Amino acid sequence: MSLKLSKAHIEQIKAFKKNKRALISFYMFLILFVISLLSEFIANDKPLILKYQNSFYFPIFNTYLDKDFGGDFPTPADYKDPFIIKNIEQNGWMLMPIIPFSFNTVDYDINVPTPSAPDTKHWLGTDDEGRDIVARILYGFRLSVIFSFLLTLISSIIGIITGAIQGYFGGKIDLIFQRVMEIWETLPQLFIIIIIASIFTPSFWSLLIILIAFSWLSLTGLVRAEFLRTRNMEYVKAAKAMGASNFRIMFKHILPNAVIATITFVPFLLAEGITALTALDFLGLGLPAEYPSLGDLVRQGKDNLQAPWIGVTIFIVLSMLLSLLIFIGEGVRDAFDTRKNN
C-alpha cells in the first residue's frame, strides 16, 4: 500500500510540473516569499554591519546605545543622526541596506508634501506619513503570507480532525456536529470582529484566533465525506478485525487518503486568508498601526487619490500575489484529480 502511495505521489508531482503556469507561479511565489523573509537585510534604517574603533557591530541583530558611538545618551543609537554618522565615519565605516528605511521609518528629510512621488531615494514614493512604500510592501508581504500560512495550517488541522470524527463515527456524533456547525456558520463574523475591535485593539495572535474560529469549517465537509466513503471499505474492516484502535484506523489508514483530497484546497485557503487580513486592515478592524499592512496601503490609496502611485502599486502587488496562489491551486487541483489522471 505504501509503495502505491509513493508511486501515486510521484505521478502527481510530475503532473504538477507539466502545468507550466502553475510551476512558474510556484517558483515566483517561493522567490518573492524568500525575498520578503530577508526584509531586514534589504530595507532597514540600521546598518548591516559597522566598524567603530576597531570593533565590529551588527545593529540588525543587537541594539546599541547612542553613547557606544560617541553620543551622550543611554538611548538606542539613531544611525541617521548626523553626529552619529560623523563619529562612525571618522572612526570606522558602516554598510547600510540597499533601502535605508524600515517599514515604520519616517523620512523627515523630504522637502515636498507627503505622500511624495517616486524618486531615486524612494523608488515607489512614500505614504501620507512619509514612510517608504517599498519597505512597507516587503514587510507587509511577509506578514500577510505568514499570517495566512498559520491561519490555513491551524484551521485545516481543526477542520480535518472534526471532519474525521464526524465521518468515521457517524450516527449521533455526526448529527450533533452538523447542527453545531450549521449554527456556527450563521454567526455574523464581521459583526463579531467589529464588537471585539471596539472592546480592545486586536493583536496579531488575537486576530488569528478570531479568524481561525470561523475558517476551520472550510475543510470539515470534505474530510467528513471522505471518511464516510472509506470507513466501510475492506482494508478498514480488516484493520478492525485485527484489533486496531479507532484512532489508528482514522489517522493511519483513512486520513492519508482524505489529506490528499484536501491538499488541493490549501492554495485557495491561503489566498482567502490574505484577502481577509487585507480587507480587515483596510476597514480599520485588523492589525494595529505599528504592523506593516497591505490593507493599510489599500486604504491610503483610496484616501490619497492625488497620489495614484500608491493605489497602482498595491493593486499590482495584491493582484500578482493572489494570482500566483490561484494558479498554484489550479495546478495542484489538476495534478491531484484522480479522475483526470486516470
Salt bridges, closest charged atoms under 4 A:
GLU40 OE2 - ARG142 NH2 2.81
ASP107 OD2 - LYS121 NZ 3.02
ASP107 OD2 - HIS122 NE2 2.68
ASP127 OD2 - ARG131 NE 2.84
ASP127 OD2 - ARG136 NE 3.82
GLU129 OE1 - ARG131 NH1 3.57
ASP132 OD1 - HIS122 ND1 2.76
ASP174 OD1 - ARG224 NE 2.76
GLU182 OE2 - ARG179 NH2 2.66
GLU226 OE2 - ARG229 NH2 2.47
ASP296 OD2 - ARG131 NH2 3.76
ASP296 OD2 - ARG136 NH2 3.45
ASP296 OD1 - ARG299 NH2 2.54
ASP303 OD2 - ARG299 NH1 3.19
ASP303 OD1 - LYS302 NZ 2.80
GLU330 OE1 - ARG21 NH2 2.64
ASP334 OD1 - ARG333 NE 3.69
ASP334 OD2 - LYS340 NZ 3.98
ASP337 OD1 - ARG339 NE 3.51
